[in-house]
Structures are given as C-alpha cells and as structure tokens.
Amino acid sequence: MAQHLNKTEFLQKVFNFEQHKEWRFEGDVPCIVDFYADWCQPCKLLGPVLDELAREYDGKINIYKVDTGVERELAVAFGIRSIPTMLFVPSSGKPQMVSGAVPKGTIKQAIRDVLGVEEP
C-alpha cells in the first residue's frame, strides 16, 4: 500500500527543502510521490493502481501519497497546479513530474526509465 506522508515525514523521507536549496533525496530507495485530493475523481482511479505497484515493487521503491488539501505547503513548494501529479524520485539525479491519471503501463515505464528499477 502507498504510504501517506505529512510535511514532517516528507522532509525526512523525500526532500528537506527547508534545509537545502538544491535537490537532495533523503530516502534509501527510489520513490513516487502522488500529490492528490480526496475529492478528485482521477485521483481515486489512480489510488488502487499505485497500491498495486507498491505491492509489486515492495522493497525496490516506495510509493507515497500527499493530500494537497491538507499539506498545502508541500503542494505550493512543488508547484502543484493540477492533480493527480506524481513526482518520480530516483536515488540519484533530479526528480521528474507527471500530471494526470496515467495508465499503469506508463507508470511502470517511468519506474524503469526515471527511477532505474526493473520490473520484479
């Protein structure tokens, strides 16, 4: 299952933008951060897909969810203008964003291409 993050957890597990101006990943394995809202229908469709991927890639990547209605500061910090928006964060290198409820195959391709993680 995807893990919900609040701001404090985000700062510890993904990126502490309060301490660092330049991108510095805080995690141990690559991750996907899903910026969503409970009222968003495309977000509701994407949720189960991300939960499936979290199970499939268990131990290889982490999948996090950030509720933009609750964690507004995170949404502003990352310039989230539409939801769902996913942030693909490799272990090293810059993260990449994808907006919209994209198909599972597209997410798996990004896991391979952006995160550098092969299918289990």
N, C-alpha and C positions, 0 to 999 in steps of 0.2 A: 504494500500500500504506500501511496505517496504520503509524505510526512508534512504536516502543516507547520509553517515557521512564523514566529513573530519577529519583530525587529531585532531583539537581542539575540535570538537564535540565528537569524540571518547574518548578523555581524560576526558571529562565532564560526559558522559553518560555510559561508559563501564568500562574503567580502565585507571587510570593515571599512566602509567609506568614511567613517568619522575619524579614523586614524591615518588612513592612506589616501593620497590623491591619485596615485597611479594604481591600476588594477593589480590586485594580489589575491589570488584564490586561497581561501583558508581551509578548504576541505582536503580529504585524503584521496578520494576517488572523484572522477568527473560527475557533474550533476546537471539536472534540468530543473529550472525554477519556473513553475507555472503561475503567472500572475492572473488571477481570476476574481470573479464575484459570484455570490450565491444566486443572484437574480438573473445571471447571464445564461441564456439557453445554450449557445455554443460551448460555454464552459462546462455545462452539465453533461454535454455529449463527450467532451474531451476527458473528463474525470475518470470514467471507467477504463478508457484506453491507457491513460497514464498509470492507473493502478495495475493493469495487466503487465505493462512494461516494467514497472517496479518489481514485480514478481519474477519476470523473465530474466532481468538483468541484476537480480539480487546479488550484492557483493561487488558488482562491477561498476555500477553507477548509483547515485542517489537521486530520487525524484522528490522535489519539494514543492509545496503549494503556498502561495502568499495571497491572502484575501485583500484585494486592493481597497475594499470598503473599510476594513479595519486598520490595515497597515498603509495608510495614505502616504506617509513619509517615504516608504520604500518605493511606492509607485511613482512618486514625484522624482525621487533620486535617479530612477532608471528611465524616466521619460515615457512611462506607460500611458499611451493615449487611447488604445483600444484593447479590448480583452476578448478572448484569451490571448496572452502574449507569453511565449516561452523563451527563457534565456538558457541557451546551451553553453555550459561552462566546462571547458576541458581542464585537465590537471595543470597544463601549462599553456600559455598563449591567451589570446583575447577571447572573450565570450561572444556569441552571436545570438541575435534575436530573430524569432519567427512569430509573426502575428497571425491569428485566426485558428480555427479548429481544423488543423491539417490532418490528413489520414495517417493511420498507424504506420503504413509503409514509408511515408515521408519522414516521420519522426525516427524510425529505425535507420533510415539513410543518414539523417543528421547525427544520430548516435555514432554511426560508423565514420562519417566524413568529418564532423566537427569535434566529437569527443574522442575519436580514435579507438572506439570499443567495438570489437567484432561481436556478431550475434552469438549467443550462447549455444 
